């Protein structure tokens, strides 16, 4: 078995946590639906004339222009409430503040436009509910994006005013106002621009000709586009930036990983595309990347098994505050009960191939092909050299052309997140197996990660020149097995075979059966089956690995996040810690 087996989670505390989260979710859905309903009510009320008796009474206090403005503001508030409702479900704090403000505007608008107290009562009840739920809305928006959104909002207002004012001033004579040909000066142009947004009849403006009509419409378009962009920036999820990881955090994470790491993923957690979340006790760490709305942890939280539940709960709350979906990639099967108890869903994503070095041998009929390949490569003068860390800069430099040729042949770029990449600091601290041809030229190599707290190594990069002798990689790994056996290692992990063993049992989930279709039919785009067959020849045992995610609705965001994490689309120019 790999990793530590979780003790049975305390069912009482787990049940209470799930009950509270479910209750919050129900309240959020109610608030979201009521907000959307209020938006629809506002829109319908804005285009519906008020009751005659109420309208006659209001005419004593408010002129037509103010009452018409009430209709306009009710319509604007209704449209904005529809946009904000889904962000309330995301627990966005900014959305809560904006909704509170718009409900107040709605109440005032409904009173002014037609003394519509029915709509006011609905808005007041929703306002009270949102106020009572104020502590639920903890999800932050991205602060730099909020600042940018506010700048854009101010800029949008100023630009639209400047655009409209300049246009009316220049196009004087192309409009009529209350039946008279326009005579726009600077002040009149500014007031007319304001009237476009705050009066229902545009202060009597009548464009004369197609160009004048186009200009009047363009004012609304410019204002709508810039205001929509500002709103999107205000509601954007938190983004990780280059200062998210510091040397102090790295050193703190490394101490925990050195003490409690169990798999090769723990070593990859120290690569500089990860950032770290530390548990409330400070004993555990989650190494993750945040892409869009997905915060994806590489493997399980690392730390004492007794601290794992509290770490998971706290990490989920941390993700809620940042408008992220907590996700865990390559979860060990023995740790699944805790995720299940917390209400997560999971899907198998592949299997790891692990060779038992204590029993591995080239003897027997099953290994005939491996013996043949090794004998042939030995006769042609090929040799394998195994280097222990630290690896010299000279050797790393000599491996670079092989890596570059391999990448060109694959027509791709370096991957990240769940695998390493050709980086000097990273490779310097790995075991390295190198194949030389008879002329002493390097033709293939693989780097190995030593397992934390156990006698296991895991292969990461496997690269070779485009033209190599058949069986070269077989020769490399057999030689590595033999060298590692002499060093006392007990297991060799070929790392994850994506989609291997997925969806092949009758009780497999529907999504796993869908992934199995990709494994069987899309092999021409990615050699899933070939990779699996290569590892199978070494007769490993296969262990399943899982993706754990909050719900089916979050899966599209999680999938996009995984693709982005794999592509390494964030800059790695922050401080690289010494390894």
C-alpha positions as CSV (number, residue, x, y, z in Angstrom):
1,X,0.0,0.0,0.0
2,X,1.2,3.5,-0.7
3,X,0.7,6.4,1.7
4,X,-1.0,6.4,5.1
5,X,-4.4,5.0,5.6
6,X,-6.8,7.5,7.2
7,X,-8.4,6.6,10.5
8,X,-12.2,6.6,10.3
9,X,-13.3,10.3,10.3
10,X,-15.3,11.4,13.3
11,X,-18.8,10.9,11.9
12,X,-20.5,13.4,14.2
13,X,-18.3,16.4,13.2
14,X,-18.4,15.4,9.5
15,X,-22.2,15.1,9.6
16,X,-22.5,18.5,11.3
17,X,-20.2,20.1,8.7
18,X,-22.1,18.6,5.8
19,X,-25.4,19.8,7.3
20,X,-24.1,23.3,7.7
21,X,-22.7,23.4,4.2
22,X,-26.0,22.0,2.8
23,X,-28.0,24.6,4.7
24,X,-25.8,27.4,3.5
25,X,-26.2,26.1,-0.1
26,X,-30.0,26.0,0.2
27,X,-30.0,29.6,1.5
28,X,-27.7,30.7,-1.3
29,X,-30.0,29.1,-3.9
30,X,-33.0,30.8,-2.3
31,X,-31.3,34.2,-2.3
32,X,-30.1,33.7,-5.9
33,X,-33.6,32.7,-7.2
34,X,-35.3,35.6,-5.3
35,X,-32.7,38.1,-6.7
36,X,-33.3,36.8,-10.2
37,X,-37.1,37.0,-9.6
38,X,-36.7,40.5,-8.4
39,X,-34.8,41.4,-11.5
40,X,-37.6,40.0,-13.7
41,X,-40.2,41.9,-11.6
42,X,-38.3,45.1,-12.0
43,X,-38.1,44.7,-15.8
44,X,-41.9,43.9,-16.1
45,X,-42.8,46.7,-13.7
46,X,-40.7,49.2,-15.7
47,X,-42.7,48.7,-18.9
48,X,-46.1,48.5,-17.1
49,X,-48.0,51.8,-16.5
50,X,-48.9,52.5,-12.9
51,X,-52.4,52.3,-11.5
52,X,-54.4,55.5,-12.3
53,X,-55.3,56.3,-8.7
54,X,-51.7,56.0,-7.5
55,X,-50.4,57.9,-10.6
56,X,-52.8,60.8,-10.0
57,X,-51.7,61.0,-6.4
58,X,-47.9,61.0,-7.4
59,X,-48.5,63.8,-9.9
60,X,-49.1,66.1,-7.0
61,X,-45.5,65.6,-5.8
62,X,-43.3,64.4,-8.8
63,X,-43.3,65.8,-12.4
64,X,-43.4,63.4,-15.3
65,X,-39.6,63.4,-15.9
66,X,-38.9,62.2,-12.4
67,X,-41.6,59.5,-12.6
68,X,-40.3,58.4,-16.0
69,X,-36.8,58.3,-14.5
70,X,-38.2,55.8,-11.9
71,X,-39.2,53.5,-14.7
72,X,-35.7,53.8,-16.3
73,X,-33.9,53.1,-13.0
74,X,-36.2,50.1,-12.2
75,X,-35.3,48.6,-15.6
76,X,-31.6,49.2,-15.1
77,X,-31.7,47.7,-11.6
78,X,-33.7,44.7,-12.9
79,X,-31.1,43.9,-15.6
80,X,-28.2,44.3,-13.1
81,X,-30.0,42.1,-10.5
82,X,-30.2,39.3,-13.1
83,X,-26.5,39.6,-13.8
84,X,-25.6,39.6,-10.1
85,X,-27.9,36.7,-9.0
86,X,-25.5,34.0,-10.2
87,X,-22.6,35.7,-8.4
88,X,-24.5,35.6,-5.2
89,X,-24.5,31.8,-5.6
90,X,-20.7,32.1,-5.8
91,X,-20.8,33.9,-2.4
92,X,-19.2,37.0,-3.9
93,X,-18.9,39.8,-1.4
94,X,-18.8,42.5,-4.1
95,X,-22.0,41.0,-5.6
96,X,-23.7,41.2,-2.2
97,X,-22.8,44.9,-1.8
98,X,-24.0,45.7,-5.3
99,X,-27.2,43.8,-4.9
100,X,-27.9,45.6,-1.6
101,X,-27.4,48.9,-3.3
102,X,-29.6,48.0,-6.3
103,X,-32.4,46.8,-4.1
104,X,-32.5,50.1,-2.3
105,X,-32.6,51.8,-5.8
106,X,-35.4,49.4,-6.7
107,X,-37.5,50.4,-3.7
108,X,-37.1,54.1,-4.4
109,X,-37.8,53.6,-8.1
110,X,-41.0,51.6,-7.5
111,X,-42.3,54.2,-5.1
112,X,-41.6,57.1,-7.4
113,X,-42.8,55.6,-10.7
114,X,-46.1,54.4,-9.5
115,X,-46.3,53.9,-5.7
116,X,-45.8,50.1,-6.4
117,X,-45.6,49.0,-2.7
118,X,-46.0,45.3,-3.7
119,X,-42.7,45.3,-5.5
120,X,-41.2,47.3,-2.6
121,X,-42.3,44.6,-0.1
122,X,-40.6,41.9,-2.2
123,X,-37.5,44.0,-2.5
124,X,-37.5,44.7,1.3
125,X,-37.9,41.0,2.2
126,X,-35.0,40.1,-0.1
127,X,-32.9,42.9,1.4
128,X,-33.6,41.6,4.9
129,X,-32.7,38.1,3.9
130,X,-29.4,39.2,2.3
131,X,-28.6,41.3,5.3
132,X,-29.1,38.3,7.6
133,X,-26.9,36.2,5.3
134,X,-24.1,38.8,5.2
135,X,-21.5,36.5,6.8
136,X,-22.1,33.9,4.1
137,X,-20.8,36.1,1.3
138,X,-17.1,35.7,2.0
139,X,-15.8,35.0,-1.6
140,X,-13.3,37.7,-2.5
141,X,-12.8,39.2,-5.9
142,X,-9.4,39.7,-7.2
143,X,-8.2,43.0,-5.6
144,X,-6.1,44.2,-8.5
145,X,-9.0,43.4,-10.7
146,X,-11.4,45.3,-8.4
147,X,-9.0,48.3,-8.5
148,X,-8.9,48.0,-12.3
149,X,-12.7,47.6,-12.5
150,X,-13.2,50.8,-10.4
151,X,-10.8,52.7,-12.6
152,X,-12.6,51.4,-15.7
153,X,-15.9,52.3,-14.1
154,X,-14.8,55.9,-13.5
155,X,-13.1,56.0,-16.9
156,X,-16.3,54.7,-18.5
157,X,-18.4,57.5,-17.1
158,X,-15.9,60.2,-17.9
159,X,-15.2,58.8,-21.4
160,X,-18.9,58.4,-22.2
161,X,-19.5,62.0,-21.0
162,X,-16.6,63.3,-23.1
163,X,-17.6,61.3,-26.1
164,X,-21.2,62.4,-26.0
165,X,-20.4,66.0,-25.2
166,X,-17.8,66.3,-28.0
167,X,-20.2,64.5,-30.5
168,X,-23.2,66.8,-29.8
169,X,-21.0,69.9,-29.9
170,X,-19.5,68.9,-33.3
171,X,-22.8,67.6,-34.7
172,X,-24.7,70.7,-33.8
173,X,-27.6,71.1,-36.2
174,X,-28.0,67.4,-36.9
175,X,-30.6,67.1,-34.1
176,X,-33.9,68.6,-33.0
177,X,-34.8,69.2,-29.4
178,X,-38.5,69.5,-28.6
179,X,-39.2,70.2,-32.3
180,X,-36.5,72.9,-32.6
181,X,-33.2,72.6,-34.5
182,X,-30.5,72.0,-31.9
183,X,-28.1,74.8,-30.8
184,X,-25.6,72.9,-28.7
185,X,-22.9,74.7,-26.8
186,X,-20.5,73.0,-24.4
187,X,-22.9,73.0,-21.4
188,X,-25.9,72.0,-23.5
189,X,-23.9,69.1,-25.0
190,X,-22.9,67.9,-21.6
191,X,-26.5,68.1,-20.3
192,X,-27.9,66.4,-23.4
193,X,-25.4,63.5,-22.8
194,X,-26.6,63.1,-19.2
195,X,-30.2,63.2,-20.5
196,X,-29.5,60.2,-22.7
197,X,-29.0,58.1,-19.6
198,X,-31.3,59.6,-17.0
199,X,-34.5,60.6,-18.9
200,X,-36.9,58.4,-20.6
201,X,-37.5,60.7,-23.6
202,X,-33.8,61.8,-23.9
203,X,-35.0,65.4,-23.1
204,X,-36.9,65.6,-26.4
205,X,-33.9,64.7,-28.6
206,X,-34.7,63.8,-32.3
207,X,-31.8,62.7,-34.5
208,X,-32.0,64.0,-38.1
209,X,-30.5,61.5,-40.5
210,X,-28.8,58.2,-40.3
211,X,-25.4,59.5,-39.0
212,X,-27.1,61.3,-36.2
213,X,-29.1,58.2,-35.3
214,X,-25.9,56.2,-35.3
215,X,-24.1,58.6,-33.0
216,X,-27.0,58.6,-30.5
217,X,-27.0,54.8,-30.4
218,X,-23.2,54.7,-30.2
219,X,-23.4,56.5,-26.8
220,X,-25.4,53.7,-25.3
221,X,-23.0,51.1,-26.9
222,X,-19.9,52.8,-25.5
223,X,-21.4,53.1,-22.1
224,X,-22.8,49.5,-22.0
225,X,-19.5,47.9,-23.1
226,X,-17.3,49.8,-20.7
227,X,-19.7,49.3,-17.8
228,X,-20.0,45.6,-18.5
229,X,-16.3,45.2,-18.5
230,X,-16.0,47.1,-15.2
231,X,-18.6,44.7,-13.7
232,X,-16.8,41.6,-14.9
233,X,-13.5,42.9,-13.4
234,X,-15.3,43.6,-10.1
235,X,-16.6,40.0,-9.9
236,X,-13.4,38.3,-11.1
237,X,-12.1,35.4,-9.0
238,X,-8.8,35.8,-7.1
239,X,-5.8,35.4,-9.4
240,X,-2.5,34.1,-8.2
241,X,0.4,36.4,-9.2
242,X,4.2,36.0,-9.2
243,X,4.6,37.1,-5.5
244,X,2.3,34.3,-4.3
245,X,5.2,32.1,-3.2
246,X,8.0,33.4,-1.1
247,X,11.3,31.8,0.1
248,X,9.9,31.5,3.6
249,X,6.8,29.6,2.4
250,X,8.9,27.3,0.3
251,X,11.3,26.5,3.2
252,X,8.3,25.9,5.5
253,X,6.6,23.6,2.9
254,X,9.8,21.7,2.3
255,X,10.2,20.9,6.0
256,X,6.7,19.5,6.1
257,X,7.2,17.5,2.9
258,X,10.6,16.1,4.0
259,X,9.0,14.9,7.2
260,X,5.6,13.6,5.9
261,X,5.9,13.1,2.1
262,X,5.0,9.6,1.0
263,X,5.0,9.7,-2.8
264,X,7.0,11.2,-5.7
265,X,4.3,13.8,-6.0
266,X,5.7,15.3,-2.8
267,X,8.9,16.0,-4.7
268,X,7.0,17.6,-7.6
269,X,5.1,19.7,-5.0
270,X,8.4,21.6,-4.5
271,X,8.6,22.8,-8.1
272,X,8.1,26.5,-8.6
273,X,4.8,26.3,-10.4
274,X,3.1,25.5,-7.1
275,X,2.0,27.7,-4.2
276,X,1.2,26.6,-0.7
277,X,-1.7,26.5,1.7
278,X,-0.8,25.7,5.3
279,X,-3.2,24.0,7.7
280,X,-4.5,25.9,10.8
281,X,-2.2,23.7,12.9
282,X,0.8,24.5,10.7
283,X,1.6,20.7,10.4
284,X,0.3,20.1,6.9
285,X,0.6,21.7,3.5
286,X,-1.4,21.7,0.3
287,X,0.6,22.3,-2.9
288,X,-1.7,23.7,-5.5
289,X,-2.1,25.9,-8.6
290,X,-5.1,28.2,-9.2
291,X,-6.3,28.4,-12.8
292,X,-9.6,30.3,-13.4
293,X,-11.9,29.1,-10.7
294,X,-10.1,25.8,-10.0
295,X,-7.6,25.4,-7.2
296,X,-5.9,22.1,-8.0
297,X,-3.8,20.3,-5.4
298,X,-1.2,17.9,-6.6
299,X,-2.1,14.8,-4.6
300,X,-3.4,14.7,-1.1
301,X,-2.5,17.2,1.6
302,X,0.9,16.4,3.0
303,X,1.2,16.1,6.8
304,X,0.2,13.9,9.7
305,X,-2.8,11.7,9.0
306,X,-4.5,13.0,12.1
307,X,-4.4,16.5,10.7
308,X,-5.7,15.6,7.3
309,X,-9.4,16.2,7.9
310,X,-8.9,19.7,9.4
311,X,-6.6,20.6,6.6
312,X,-9.1,19.6,4.0
313,X,-12.0,21.5,5.7
314,X,-9.8,24.6,6.1
315,X,-8.6,24.4,2.5
316,X,-12.2,24.2,1.2
317,X,-13.0,27.3,3.3
318,X,-10.0,29.1,1.9
319,X,-11.1,28.3,-1.6
320,X,-14.6,29.5,-0.9
321,X,-13.2,32.9,0.2
322,X,-11.3,33.1,-3.1
323,X,-14.1,31.9,-5.3
324,X,-12.2,28.7,-6.2
325,X,-13.3,25.1,-6.5
326,X,-11.0,22.9,-4.3
327,X,-9.7,20.0,-6.5
328,X,-7.3,17.2,-5.8
329,X,-5.4,15.4,-8.6
330,X,-3.9,11.9,-8.3
331,X,-5.5,11.0,-5.0
332,X,-4.5,7.7,-3.4
333,X,-7.3,5.1,-3.1
334,X,-6.9,4.6,0.6
335,X,-7.6,8.3,1.2
336,X,-11.0,8.3,-0.6
337,X,-13.2,7.7,2.4
338,X,-12.4,11.1,3.9
339,X,-13.2,12.9,0.7
340,X,-16.4,10.9,0.3
341,X,-17.4,11.9,3.9
342,X,-16.9,15.5,3.1
343,X,-19.2,15.3,0.1
344,X,-16.7,15.4,-2.7
345,X,-17.1,13.4,-6.0
346,X,-14.3,11.5,-7.6
347,X,-13.4,9.8,-10.9
348,X,-10.5,7.5,-11.7
349,X,-8.0,9.1,-14.1
350,X,-5.5,6.3,-14.6
351,X,-3.2,3.9,-12.9
352,X,0.4,3.9,-11.7
353,X,2.6,1.1,-12.7
354,X,4.9,-0.1,-9.9
355,X,7.6,-2.7,-10.4
356,X,8.7,-4.8,-7.4
357,X,12.5,-4.6,-7.5
358,X,12.7,-7.3,-4.8
359,X,11.4,-9.9,-7.2
360,X,12.3,-8.4,-10.6
361,X,14.5,-10.6,-12.8
362,X,15.2,-11.1,-16.5
363,X,14.8,-14.8,-16.2
364,X,11.7,-16.7,-17.5
365,X,9.8,-16.8,-20.7
366,X,7.8,-13.7,-20.0
367,X,11.0,-11.6,-20.1
368,X,12.4,-13.0,-23.3
369,X,11.9,-9.8,-25.2
370,X,13.6,-7.7,-22.6
371,X,16.6,-10.1,-22.5
372,X,16.8,-9.9,-26.3
373,X,16.8,-6.1,-26.4
374,X,19.4,-5.8,-23.6
375,X,21.7,-8.4,-25.3
376,X,21.4,-6.7,-28.7
377,X,22.1,-3.2,-27.3
378,X,25.0,-4.5,-25.3
379,X,26.5,-6.1,-28.4
380,X,26.2,-2.8,-30.4
381,X,28.3,-1.1,-27.7
382,X,25.5,0.8,-25.9
383,X,26.0,1.4,-22.2
384,X,23.9,2.8,-19.4
385,X,25.4,5.1,-16.7
386,X,23.4,5.8,-13.5
387,X,24.3,9.1,-11.9
388,X,23.4,10.0,-8.3
389,X,22.6,13.6,-7.2
390,X,23.9,16.2,-7.3
391,X,24.1,16.0,-11.1
392,X,26.9,18.2,-12.7
393,X,26.0,21.2,-14.8
394,X,28.2,19.6,-17.6
395,X,26.0,16.5,-17.8
396,X,22.8,18.5,-17.7
397,X,24.1,20.7,-20.5
398,X,24.9,17.6,-22.6
399,X,21.3,16.2,-22.0
400,X,19.7,19.4,-23.3
401,X,20.1,18.6,-27.1
402,X,18.4,15.2,-26.5
403,X,15.5,16.9,-24.7
404,X,15.1,19.6,-27.3
405,X,15.1,17.0,-30.1
406,X,12.5,14.9,-28.3
407,X,10.2,18.0,-27.8
408,X,10.5,18.9,-31.5
409,X,9.6,15.4,-32.5
410,X,6.5,15.6,-30.2
411,X,5.6,19.0,-31.7
412,X,4.9,20.2,-28.2
413,X,6.2,22.3,-25.3
414,X,7.2,21.3,-21.8
415,X,4.4,20.2,-19.5
416,X,4.1,21.1,-15.9
417,X,2.1,20.5,-12.7
418,X,2.1,16.7,-12.3
419,X,5.5,16.2,-14.1
420,X,8.8,18.0,-14.1
421,X,10.4,19.9,-16.9
422,X,13.9,20.4,-18.1
423,X,15.2,22.7,-15.4
424,X,18.7,22.7,-14.1
425,X,17.8,23.3,-10.4
426,X,15.2,20.5,-10.6
427,X,17.4,17.9,-12.5
428,X,20.4,18.6,-10.4
429,X,18.8,16.8,-7.4
430,X,17.5,13.7,-9.3
431,X,18.9,10.3,-10.1
432,X,19.8,10.2,-13.8
433,X,20.0,7.2,-16.1
434,X,21.8,7.9,-19.4
435,X,22.2,5.7,-22.5
436,X,25.4,6.1,-24.5
437,X,25.9,4.7,-28.0
438,X,29.1,3.0,-29.1
439,X,30.6,6.4,-30.0
440,X,29.9,7.8,-26.6
441,X,27.0,10.0,-27.7
442,X,24.0,10.4,-25.4
443,X,20.9,9.0,-27.1
444,X,18.4,8.7,-24.2
445,X,18.0,9.6,-20.6
446,X,15.5,9.5,-17.7
447,X,15.5,11.2,-14.4
448,X,14.3,9.6,-11.2
449,X,12.7,10.9,-8.1
450,X,13.5,9.1,-4.8
451,X,10.5,8.3,-2.7
452,X,10.0,10.1,0.6
453,X,10.3,7.9,3.6
454,X,10.4,4.7,1.6
455,X,12.7,2.8,-0.7
456,X,11.0,3.7,-4.0
457,X,12.0,5.7,-7.0
458,X,9.7,7.2,-9.7
459,X,10.5,8.0,-13.2
460,X,9.7,11.5,-14.5
461,X,11.2,12.7,-17.8
462,X,11.8,9.9,-20.4
463,X,13.5,11.4,-23.5
464,X,15.5,10.1,-26.4
465,X,16.7,11.1,-29.8
466,X,14.4,10.6,-32.8
467,X,16.6,7.9,-34.3
468,X,17.6,5.3,-31.8
469,X,18.1,1.5,-31.8
470,X,14.9,-0.5,-31.2
471,X,14.7,-1.5,-27.5
472,X,16.9,1.4,-26.2
473,X,14.4,2.5,-23.6
474,X,13.9,-1.2,-22.5
475,X,17.7,-1.4,-22.1
476,X,17.7,1.8,-20.1
477,X,15.0,0.7,-17.6
478,X,16.3,-2.8,-17.1
479,X,19.7,-1.3,-16.3
480,X,18.1,1.1,-13.9
481,X,16.3,-1.7,-12.2
482,X,19.5,-3.6,-11.7
483,X,21.4,-0.6,-10.4
484,X,18.7,0.3,-8.0
485,X,18.4,-3.2,-6.7
486,X,22.1,-3.1,-5.8
487,X,21.5,0.2,-3.9
488,X,18.7,-1.5,-1.8
489,X,15.6,0.1,-3.4
490,X,12.5,-2.0,-3.3
491,X,10.1,-0.5,-5.9
492,X,10.2,1.4,-9.2
493,X,7.2,3.6,-10.0
494,X,6.6,4.3,-13.7
495,X,4.2,7.1,-12.7
496,X,0.7,7.7,-13.9
497,X,-0.6,6.0,-17.1
498,X,-3.5,8.4,-18.0
499,X,-6.8,6.7,-18.5
500,X,-5.3,3.2,-18.0
501,X,-7.9,0.9,-16.3
502,X,-10.6,3.6,-16.3
503,X,-14.2,2.6,-17.0
504,X,-13.5,-1.1,-17.5
505,X,-15.7,-2.5,-14.8
506,X,-19.6,-2.8,-14.8
507,X,-19.9,-0.5,-11.8
508,X,-17.8,2.3,-13.4
509,X,-19.3,5.7,-13.4
510,X,-20.7,7.1,-16.6
511,X,-17.9,9.7,-16.8
512,X,-15.3,6.9,-16.4
513,X,-16.9,5.0,-19.3
514,X,-16.7,8.2,-21.3
515,X,-13.0,8.5,-20.5
516,X,-12.5,4.9,-21.5
517,X,-13.9,5.8,-25.0
518,X,-11.0,8.4,-25.3
519,X,-8.5,5.7,-24.3
520,X,-9.8,3.3,-26.9
521,X,-10.6,5.6,-29.8
522,X,-8.4,8.7,-29.7
523,X,-5.1,7.0,-29.4
524,X,-3.9,8.8,-32.6
525,X,-3.9,12.1,-30.8
526,X,-2.1,10.9,-27.6
527,X,-0.5,7.5,-27.4
528,X,-2.3,6.5,-24.2
529,X,-2.4,2.8,-25.1
530,X,1.2,2.7,-26.3
531,X,2.5,4.2,-23.1
532,X,0.4,1.7,-21.1
533,X,1.7,-1.2,-23.2
534,X,5.3,-0.1,-22.7
535,X,5.0,-0.1,-19.0
536,X,3.0,-3.4,-19.0
537,X,6.0,-5.3,-20.4
538,X,7.8,-4.9,-17.1
539,X,5.0,-6.8,-15.3
540,X,4.2,-4.1,-12.7
541,X,1.3,-4.0,-10.3
542,X,-1.3,-1.3,-11.2
543,X,-2.7,1.1,-8.6
544,X,-5.6,3.4,-9.4
545,X,-5.4,7.2,-9.0
546,X,-8.3,9.6,-8.7
547,X,-9.4,13.2,-9.4
548,X,-11.5,14.5,-6.5
549,X,-13.7,17.5,-7.2
550,X,-16.7,19.3,-5.5
551,X,-19.6,18.5,-7.8
552,X,-20.4,17.6,-11.4
553,X,-21.3,21.3,-12.1
554,X,-17.7,22.3,-11.4
555,X,-16.1,19.7,-13.7
556,X,-15.9,21.9,-16.8
557,X,-14.0,24.6,-14.8
558,X,-11.8,21.9,-13.3
559,X,-11.0,20.4,-16.7
560,X,-10.0,23.7,-18.1
561,X,-7.9,24.4,-15.0
562,X,-6.1,21.1,-15.4
563,X,-5.3,21.8,-19.1
564,X,-4.0,25.2,-18.2
565,X,-1.9,23.8,-15.3
566,X,-0.5,21.2,-17.5
567,X,0.4,23.8,-20.1
568,X,2.1,25.9,-17.4
569,X,0.5,29.1,-18.6
570,X,1.6,31.3,-15.7
571,X,4.9,33.0,-15.7
572,X,7.6,31.5,-13.5
573,X,9.6,34.6,-12.9
574,X,9.2,34.9,-9.2
575,X,12.0,34.0,-6.9
576,X,13.3,30.5,-7.4
577,X,14.3,28.9,-4.0
578,X,17.5,27.0,-3.7
579,X,16.9,23.3,-3.8
